[in-house]
Amino acid sequence: APVHSWSSHTLPITCLRGGVGSRVYTASLDHTSKVYDTATGTLLASFLFPAAVVAVDVDPQETQLFAGCMNGMIYMWDLLGIKTRGEDTPSCFVGHTLAISSVR
């Protein structure tokens, strides 16, 4: 039997990445990326994007989340800023004309 089961996405998950610690990062066609704690099963954060998210990753220190979307944009959330300053706007990298397939 699974240890945890999450059902907070409303459309299919397109990417799943495990962090260094007990975190899992997901990307979904529902325009969100979510962060879960595998030790407790808790949803820690949910990020909304203007397009379906097809790729997700984090930097080695897990302070920045990168999300590649169907609109050709790559978004970067400052995970520390969200915790300490309540920031809710990601940085955006532009230039691609087609959907992003990977951010690794």
Disulfide bonds with the S-S distance in Angstrom:
none
